Amino acid sequence: MSDMNATNERGQANLSRRRFLKTGGLALGGASLLGGTSPWLRTGAWAGESGGLEKTKLTLGFIPLTDCAPLVVAFEKGYFKKYGLEVTLSKEASWANIRDKVAIGELDGAHMLAGMPIAASLGVGALPKATITAFSLDLNGNAVTVSNELYERMAKADPEAMKERPLTARALKKVIDADKAASKEPMTFAVVFPVSTHNYQLRYWLGAAGINPDQDLRLIVIPPPQMVANLKAGNIAGYCVGEPWNERAVETGIGRVLITSYELWNNNPEKVFGVNLEWHEKHSRTHQALLMALLEATQWMDQPDNRMEVVKLIAQKSYVNAPEDTVKMSMTGTFKYAQNEEPRPLPDFNVFYRYAANFPWQSHAAWFIGQMYRWGQLEQPANILQAAASVYRPDLYRQAAKALNLPYPTIDVKLEGGRDAPWTLTEATSPITMGPDRFFDGGRFDPKKSGEYVAGFAVKNLKVAPEALFKANA
């Protein structure tokens, strides 16, 4: 409980900083010079002067996945340099490396799983280290892939269920039940990290079919680039991972995709750019420069005519190190589920800017915290929205967007799962076109009723009394 309380206290301090900024303390984005951008952000010449960037030489970490693209594009297309930043991109072997190197200051910031800043702040899986994000890097981007052998077993167990779209795990449930009846060991699935979006997406999908991932399967952690080799070797029966490692299994003929994360939860949050809270407090102007560079990069990336250039950039050996033909599938609006099938149109598989993709919605953070409770990773009751507000920082995003004269939401939370068609967000500085946000099972998440939402799942592994969770979130 003490760790969570400490996090909430930091959240209150963050609120005080927001009030300070709004009343002119730093006046970020307040100057109207050269297109509305403050002079200390327009050129590196300001970096060494009083009131300029606190730090200009930065090392940012990333994992070789297609959604590291905003960092790569900001570097390769000169957006970091435009804002006076000399950036080195560091390819890391695992999400644990990212977490630990950011925690000790070896990395200034990093490409992170959306749940990582939350887990770091709340002490899930490691000692607590206050970490924040003011920038969502993308929406969607993952998929669940299984071996050909398991796919065939599922098709035989329930042919009708395998025709459903989006595909449910009903057929997989029958395979698992058959294995139990035959006294077989549970099959093994892999995710990329215990607090990854992939872990929560896979568990959500399984749970909706009555599969308890902590009892009916064996879940292990494997770094993304190693997924395909482990599937080929028969070490795992399936996995949930980001691109290009699903399409790589399909192209090499060793696996089939069952469902994408877009189908599971339309326009779900995926990766974020994260920094330590302490680092932000020491380098707030540098942080704003990073956010502005990333905003320019993601705008450029979401223009269809630029996507093939993005593919060529990230496919390089120094970044994702995968064939361009594999990388381009998801990045150019199509997706292939099986080697012998034609690609299907999936224009929103990777969303980098549109639909307010970069805004750090606190309702997204609250959903992840709820899943941490659902699966027993958090054991002490706390106010979920307060915890979310201490980690996801829309106030900082708004400063960057305002300086660039870009529209931004004026609310911090929204109902998740209530829209199955495009819609318009009017609670913004100007109307923003939004994509659907439907969960595949029709579920809805009201962040103001987080306790009831978590306790309402039939399949869960709560380690806190529901009544205590209700009280903390009343």
C-alpha positions as semicolon CSV with decimal commas, in nm:
position;residue;x (nm);y (nm);z (nm)
1;M;0,000;0,000;0,000
2;S;0,287;0,238;0,077
3;D;0,417;0,222;-0,283
4;M;0,075;0,309;-0,423
5;N;0,028;0,591;-0,173
6;A;0,365;0,732;-0,269
7;T;0,258;0,723;-0,633
8;N;-0,064;0,907;-0,554
9;E;0,129;1,172;-0,363
10;R;0,349;1,220;-0,669
11;G;0,030;1,255;-0,871
12;Q;-0,083;1,541;-0,647
13;A;0,256;1,705;-0,698
14;N;0,209;1,668;-1,072
15;L;-0,127;1,844;-1,045
16;S;0,044;2,133;-0,868
17;R;0,300;2,153;-1,148
18;R;0,016;2,163;-1,402
19;R;-0,142;2,458;-1,222
20;F;0,197;2,629;-1,215
21;L;0,247;2,580;-1,590
22;K;-0,105;2,701;-1,671
23;T;-0,051;3,022;-1,476
24;G;0,266;3,102;-1,669
25;G;0,544;2,940;-1,467
26;L;0,729;2,814;-1,775
27;A;0,494;2,945;-2,044
28;L;0,572;2,651;-2,271
29;G;0,414;2,715;-2,607
30;G;0,312;3,061;-2,494
31;A;0,541;3,252;-2,728
32;S;0,408;3,330;-3,073
33;L;0,729;3,343;-3,274
34;L;0,811;3,161;-3,599
35;G;0,486;2,971;-3,629
36;G;0,394;2,974;-3,261
37;T;0,699;2,778;-3,141
38;S;0,902;2,917;-2,852
39;P;1,242;3,047;-2,967
40;W;1,443;2,806;-2,754
41;L;1,285;2,519;-2,947
42;R;1,336;2,655;-3,299
43;T;1,708;2,600;-3,327
44;G;1,995;2,433;-3,151
45;A;2,163;2,773;-3,118
46;W;1,948;2,829;-2,811
47;A;2,053;2,506;-2,643
48;G;2,342;2,647;-2,450
49;E;2,184;2,975;-2,348
50;S;1,994;3,067;-2,035
51;G;1,640;2,933;-2,060
52;G;1,735;2,692;-2,338
53;L;1,738;2,315;-2,347
54;E;1,875;2,163;-2,027
55;K;2,034;1,873;-2,218
56;T;2,092;1,829;-2,591
57;K;2,282;1,499;-2,622
58;L;2,035;1,218;-2,557
59;T;2,030;0,839;-2,580
60;L;1,689;0,686;-2,645
61;G;1,620;0,314;-2,633
62;F;1,400;0,106;-2,861
63;I;1,306;-0,255;-2,935
64;P;1,317;-0,374;-3,300
65;L;0,946;-0,357;-3,377
66;T;0,762;-0,159;-3,643
67;D;0,624;0,076;-3,379
68;C;0,971;0,206;-3,296
69;A;0,914;0,399;-3,621
70;P;0,835;0,741;-3,465
71;L;1,179;0,748;-3,301
72;V;1,351;0,627;-3,618
73;V;1,169;0,878;-3,838
74;A;1,234;1,166;-3,596
75;F;1,603;1,075;-3,612
76;E;1,638;0,995;-3,983
77;K;1,423;1,283;-4,111
78;G;1,590;1,543;-3,891
79;Y;1,303;1,630;-3,655
80;F;1,517;1,582;-3,345
81;K;1,787;1,807;-3,494
82;K;1,524;2,068;-3,583
83;Y;1,456;2,108;-3,211
84;G;1,821;2,124;-3,108
85;L;1,855;1,760;-3,002
86;E;2,153;1,536;-3,076
87;V;2,000;1,190;-3,037
88;T;2,157;0,845;-3,036
89;L;1,912;0,555;-3,082
90;S;2,006;0,243;-2,887
91;K;1,863;-0,093;-2,996
92;E;1,789;-0,297;-2,684
93;A;1,754;-0,673;-2,650
94;S;1,450;-0,682;-2,422
95;W;1,186;-0,476;-2,246
96;A;1,358;-0,553;-1,916
97;N;1,670;-0,381;-2,053
98;I;1,461;-0,077;-2,144
99;R;1,302;-0,063;-1,799
100;D;1,630;-0,101;-1,610
101;K;1,837;0,138;-1,823
102;V;1,575;0,412;-1,803
103;A;1,550;0,356;-1,426
104;I;1,924;0,405;-1,369
105;G;1,958;0,689;-1,619
106;E;2,162;0,504;-1,882
107;L;1,884;0,591;-2,125
108;D;1,725;0,936;-2,122
109;G;1,396;0,794;-2,245
110;A;1,262;0,507;-2,448
111;H;1,009;0,332;-2,665
112;M;0,800;0,156;-2,398
113;L;0,504;-0,075;-2,368
114;A;0,199;0,128;-2,268
115;G;0,187;-0,045;-1,930
116;M;0,557;-0,004;-1,849
117;P;0,554;0,347;-1,700
118;I;0,258;0,240;-1,485
119;A;0,428;-0,079;-1,368
120;A;0,753;0,105;-1,300
121;S;0,573;0,369;-1,094
122;L;0,366;0,117;-0,898
123;G;0,651;-0,129;-0,845
124;V;0,506;-0,418;-1,047
125;G;0,792;-0,659;-1,122
126;A;1,067;-0,429;-0,995
127;L;1,142;-0,165;-0,734
128;P;0,917;0,138;-0,785
129;K;1,061;0,422;-0,992
130;A;0,831;0,712;-1,076
131;T;0,798;0,710;-1,455
132;I;0,572;0,912;-1,681
133;T;0,455;0,930;-2,039
134;A;0,321;1,232;-2,222
135;F;0,315;1,067;-2,564
136;S;0,149;0,760;-2,710
137;L;0,357;0,637;-3,004
138;D;0,083;0,442;-3,182
139;L;-0,243;0,250;-3,177
140;N;-0,286;-0,121;-3,258
141;G;0,001;-0,325;-3,407
142;N;-0,013;-0,668;-3,239
143;A;-0,158;-1,008;-3,323
144;V;-0,200;-1,359;-3,185
145;T;-0,018;-1,622;-3,391
146;V;-0,023;-2,001;-3,345
147;S;0,161;-2,296;-3,494
148;N;0,012;-2,469;-3,796
149;E;-0,039;-2,779;-3,583
150;L;-0,246;-2,595;-3,323
151;Y;-0,446;-2,416;-3,591
152;E;-0,538;-2,750;-3,749
153;R;-0,642;-2,890;-3,411
154;M;-0,863;-2,585;-3,352
155;A;-1,021;-2,614;-3,699
156;K;-1,100;-2,980;-3,633
157;A;-1,232;-2,915;-3,280
158;D;-1,482;-2,645;-3,381
159;P;-1,504;-2,562;-3,754
160;E;-1,790;-2,315;-3,701
161;A;-1,605;-2,118;-3,433
162;M;-1,306;-2,084;-3,666
163;K;-1,525;-1,901;-3,918
164;E;-1,613;-1,625;-3,673
165;R;-1,474;-1,276;-3,732
166;P;-1,329;-1,146;-3,513
167;L;-1,211;-1,494;-3,421
168;T;-1,284;-1,601;-3,064
169;A;-1,090;-1,854;-2,857
170;R;-1,385;-2,097;-2,840
171;A;-1,211;-2,356;-3,057
172;L;-0,893;-2,322;-2,850
173;K;-1,100;-2,388;-2,537
174;K;-1,214;-2,720;-2,684
175;V;-0,856;-2,817;-2,764
176;I;-0,749;-2,731;-2,408
177;D;-1,039;-2,930;-2,262
178;A;-0,945;-3,230;-2,476
179;D;-0,585;-3,210;-2,356
180;K;-0,701;-3,196;-1,996
181;A;-0,919;-3,504;-2,049
182;A;-0,614;-3,683;-2,191
183;S;-0,400;-3,571;-1,893
184;K;-0,165;-3,376;-2,118
185;E;0,055;-3,092;-1,994
186;P;-0,079;-2,741;-2,063
187;M;0,047;-2,593;-2,389
188;T;0,283;-2,295;-2,377
189;F;0,211;-1,949;-2,513
190;A;0,449;-1,654;-2,506
191;V;0,416;-1,280;-2,450
192;V;0,689;-1,017;-2,460
193;F;0,676;-0,892;-2,099
194;P;0,462;-0,945;-1,789
195;V;0,317;-0,592;-1,807
196;S;0,292;-0,574;-2,184
197;T;-0,015;-0,488;-2,384
198;H;0,036;-0,829;-2,545
199;N;-0,004;-1,005;-2,211
200;Y;-0,328;-0,822;-2,128
201;Q;-0,466;-0,857;-2,483
202;L;-0,396;-1,230;-2,495
203;R;-0,545;-1,280;-2,149
204;Y;-0,854;-1,073;-2,238
205;W;-0,909;-1,281;-2,552
206;L;-0,861;-1,610;-2,368
207;G;-1,074;-1,507;-2,070
208;A;-1,367;-1,417;-2,294
209;A;-1,383;-1,783;-2,400
210;G;-1,363;-1,913;-2,043
211;I;-0,991;-1,996;-2,058
212;N;-0,796;-1,913;-1,743
213;P;-0,444;-1,830;-1,864
214;D;-0,298;-1,893;-1,517
215;Q;-0,446;-2,242;-1,493
216;D;-0,522;-2,371;-1,842
217;L;-0,203;-2,259;-2,017
218;R;0,161;-2,191;-1,944
219;L;0,255;-1,830;-2,025
220;I;0,622;-1,739;-2,064
221;V;0,815;-1,426;-2,165
222;I;1,022;-1,420;-2,487
223;P;1,172;-1,107;-2,649
224;P;0,991;-1,015;-2,973
225;P;1,269;-1,104;-3,223
226;Q;1,294;-1,455;-3,074
227;M;0,926;-1,547;-3,108
228;V;0,944;-1,695;-3,458
229;A;1,243;-1,917;-3,382
230;N;1,076;-2,053;-3,068
231;L;0,754;-2,126;-3,258
232;K;0,952;-2,306;-3,528
233;A;1,139;-2,509;-3,267
234;G;0,815;-2,620;-3,104
235;N;0,900;-2,454;-2,773
236;I;0,571;-2,264;-2,782
237;A;0,231;-2,326;-2,942
238;G;0,153;-1,960;-2,997
239;Y;0,229;-1,603;-2,901
240;C;0,109;-1,245;-2,896
241;V;0,362;-0,998;-3,035
242;G;0,396;-0,684;-3,242
243;E;0,500;-0,660;-3,604
244;P;0,684;-0,777;-3,802
245;W;0,707;-1,099;-3,603
246;N;0,355;-1,224;-3,681
247;E;0,392;-1,167;-4,055
248;R;0,739;-1,325;-4,039
249;A;0,587;-1,650;-3,909
250;V;0,322;-1,636;-4,181
251;E;0,568;-1,563;-4,462
252;T;0,798;-1,848;-4,357
253;G;0,502;-2,086;-4,338
254;I;0,538;-2,187;-3,974
255;G;0,233;-2,017;-3,823
256;R;-0,105;-1,853;-3,877
257;V;-0,252;-1,536;-3,729
258;L;-0,579;-1,583;-3,539
259;I;-0,669;-1,225;-3,446
260;T;-0,505;-0,883;-3,455
261;S;-0,510;-0,642;-3,164
262;Y;-0,714;-0,402;-3,379
263;E;-0,988;-0,666;-3,403
264;L;-0,960;-0,743;-3,033
265;W;-0,994;-0,376;-2,931
266;N;-1,031;-0,126;-3,214
267;N;-0,761;0,143;-3,189
268;N;-0,615;0,022;-2,864
269;P;-0,309;0,193;-2,713
270;E;0,018;0,014;-2,783
271;K;0,353;0,187;-2,717
272;V;0,447;0,512;-2,546
273;F;0,753;0,731;-2,506
274;G;0,852;0,715;-2,140
275;V;1,093;0,900;-1,911
276;N;1,161;0,905;-1,540
277;L;0,964;1,170;-1,353
278;E;1,291;1,290;-1,199
279;W;1,444;1,322;-1,548
280;H;1,144;1,524;-1,667
281;E;1,167;1,760;-1,370
282;K;1,534;1,827;-1,446
283;H;1,486;1,849;-1,823
284;S;1,133;1,976;-1,880
285;R;1,223;2,192;-2,181
286;T;1,424;1,910;-2,338
287;H;1,127;1,682;-2,282
288;Q;0,900;1,930;-2,462
289;A;1,144;1,945;-2,753
290;L;1,131;1,565;-2,778
291;L;0,752;1,566;-2,777
292;M;0,736;1,826;-3,051
293;A;0,984;1,637;-3,268
294;L;0,784;1,317;-3,224
295;L;0,459;1,495;-3,306
296;E;0,603;1,620;-3,631
297;A;0,735;1,272;-3,710
298;T;0,405;1,094;-3,650
299;Q;0,212;1,347;-3,859
300;W;0,450;1,282;-4,148
301;M;0,428;0,905;-4,101
302;D;0,050;0,888;-4,118
303;Q;0,043;1,039;-4,465
304;P;-0,013;0,736;-4,693
305;D;0,240;0,855;-4,951
306;N;0,514;0,838;-4,687
307;R;0,453;0,487;-4,557
308;M;0,688;0,308;-4,800
309;E;0,969;0,541;-4,699
310;V;0,892;0,455;-4,336
311;V;0,916;0,086;-4,429
312;K;1,256;0,133;-4,592
313;L;1,386;0,325;-4,291
314;I;1,278;0,085;-4,019
315;A;1,358;-0,236;-4,212
316;Q;1,729;-0,149;-4,200
317;K;1,965;-0,373;-4,005
318;S;2,026;-0,105;-3,744
319;Y;1,655;-0,096;-3,659
320;V;1,405;-0,380;-3,717
321;N;1,633;-0,585;-3,943
322;A;1,358;-0,759;-4,138
323;P;1,271;-0,791;-4,509
324;E;1,092;-0,488;-4,650
325;D;0,823;-0,712;-4,800
326;T;0,739;-0,841;-4,452
327;V;0,748;-0,501;-4,283
328;K;0,535;-0,332;-4,548
329;M;0,236;-0,566;-4,504
330;S;0,098;-0,409;-4,189
331;M;0,253;-0,066;-4,249
332;T;0,076;-0,014;-4,581
333;G;-0,275;-0,114;-4,477
334;T;-0,293;-0,486;-4,550
335;F;-0,240;-0,793;-4,336
336;K;-0,181;-1,158;-4,421
337;Y;-0,322;-1,420;-4,184
338;A;-0,188;-1,734;-4,358
339;Q;0,079;-1,812;-4,615
340;N;-0,171;-1,951;-4,867
341;E;-0,416;-1,661;-4,833
342;E;-0,429;-1,322;-5,001
343;P;-0,361;-1,019;-4,779
344;R;-0,671;-0,862;-4,628
345;P;-0,728;-0,487;-4,607
346;L;-0,659;-0,357;-4,257
347;P;-0,595;0,016;-4,297
348;D;-0,580;0,088;-3,924
349;F;-0,341;-0,189;-3,823
350;N;-0,078;0,081;-3,758
351;V;-0,202;0,427;-3,656
352;F;0,065;0,678;-3,565
353;Y;-0,111;1,017;-3,554
354;R;-0,475;1,020;-3,663
355;Y;-0,755;0,955;-3,412
356;A;-0,560;1,155;-3,149
357;A;-0,325;0,856;-3,140
358;N;-0,048;1,043;-2,957
359;F;-0,266;1,172;-2,674
360;P;-0,195;0,991;-2,342
361;W;-0,552;0,911;-2,239
362;Q;-0,576;0,845;-1,867
363;S;-0,865;0,609;-1,942
364;H;-0,614;0,391;-2,131
365;A;-0,386;0,391;-1,828
366;A;-0,680;0,308;-1,601
367;W;-0,769;0,008;-1,821
368;F;-0,416;-0,128;-1,788
369;I;-0,416;-0,077;-1,411
370;G;-0,748;-0,260;-1,398
371;Q;-0,595;-0,555;-1,584
372;M;-0,304;-0,556;-1,339
373;Y;-0,559;-0,598;-1,062
374;R;-0,757;-0,857;-1,259
375;W;-0,454;-1,084;-1,299
376;G;-0,312;-1,041;-0,949
377;Q;-0,017;-0,815;-1,028
378;L;-0,146;-0,549;-0,786
379;E;-0,243;-0,664;-0,439
380;Q;-0,335;-0,346;-0,251
381;P;-0,650;-0,141;-0,319
382;A;-0,599;0,209;-0,456
383;N;-0,780;0,470;-0,660
384;I;-0,717;0,364;-1,019
385;L;-0,783;0,701;-1,183
386;Q;-0,556;0,882;-0,939
387;A;-0,278;0,633;-1,011
388;A;-0,337;0,676;-1,385
389;A;-0,313;1,056;-1,354
390;S;0,024;1,032;-1,182
391;V;0,176;0,846;-1,481
392;Y;-0,007;0,955;-1,798
393;R;0,049;1,329;-1,846
394;P;-0,188;1,491;-2,100
395;D;-0,093;1,834;-1,964
396;L;0,254;1,795;-2,112
397;Y;0,118;1,670;-2,443
398;R;-0,110;1,973;-2,466
399;Q;0,185;2,211;-2,423
400;A;0,363;2,051;-2,719
401;A;0,051;2,037;-2,937
402;K;-0,036;2,398;-2,856
403;A;0,312;2,515;-2,952
404;L;0,267;2,343;-3,290
405;N;-0,087;2,478;-3,337
406;L;-0,228;2,125;-3,343
407;P;-0,571;2,027;-3,209
408;Y;-0,579;1,833;-2,882
409;P;-0,842;1,684;-2,649
410;T;-0,953;1,900;-2,357
411;I;-1,060;1,597;-2,149
412;D;-0,833;1,336;-1,990
413;V;-1,061;1,030;-1,990
414;K;-1,329;0,882;-2,213
415;L;-1,555;0,579;-2,224
416;E;-1,368;0,291;-2,388
417;G;-1,552;0,040;-2,604
418;G;-1,863;0,242;-2,679
419;R;-1,806;0,317;-3,048
420;D;-1,815;0,072;-3,339
421;A;-1,782;0,337;-3,612
422;P;-1,580;0,656;-3,670
423;W;-1,691;0,951;-3,459
424;T;-1,597;1,310;-3,382
425;L;-1,442;1,422;-3,054
426;T;-1,583;1,767;-2,986
427;E;-1,426;1,804;-2,642
428;A;-1,110;1,936;-2,806
429;T;-0,958;2,267;-2,917
430;S;-1,109;2,183;-3,257
431;P;-1,306;1,872;-3,360
432;I;-1,092;1,557;-3,398
433;T;-1,195;1,260;-3,612
434;M;-1,172;0,944;-3,402
435;G;-1,177;0,577;-3,496
436;P;-1,400;0,307;-3,347
437;D;-1,296;0,166;-3,008
438;R;-1,505;-0,151;-2,989
439;F;-1,391;-0,452;-2,785
440;F;-1,443;-0,776;-2,980
441;D;-1,672;-0,914;-2,707
442;G;-1,882;-0,597;-2,683
443;G;-1,736;-0,498;-2,346
444;R;-1,727;-0,137;-2,226
445;F;-1,494;0,029;-1,981
446;D;-1,608;0,331;-1,782
447;P;-1,294;0,454;-1,603
448;K;-1,512;0,607;-1,332
449;K;-1,636;0,257;-1,247
450;S;-1,302;0,079;-1,259
451;G;-1,358;-0,133;-0,949
452;E;-1,687;-0,275;-1,074
453;Y;-1,533;-0,339;-1,416
454;V;-1,243;-0,542;-1,276
455;A;-1,455;-0,744;-1,035
456;G;-1,714;-0,815;-1,305
457;F;-1,499;-1,050;-1,512
458;A;-1,590;-1,418;-1,483
459;V;-1,227;-1,522;-1,536
460;K;-0,981;-1,340;-1,311
461;N;-0,716;-1,385;-1,045
462;L;-0,788;-1,103;-0,801
463;K;-0,559;-1,072;-0,500
464;V;-0,754;-0,788;-0,344
465;A;-1,105;-0,806;-0,200
466;P;-1,357;-0,658;-0,445
467;E;-1,517;-0,456;-0,166
468;A;-1,183;-0,292;-0,086
469;L;-1,136;-0,206;-0,452
470;F;-1,488;-0,060;-0,471
471;K;-1,421;0,155;-0,164
472;A;-1,089;0,284;-0,297
473;N;-1,255;0,383;-0,624
474;A;-1,580;0,523;-0,487
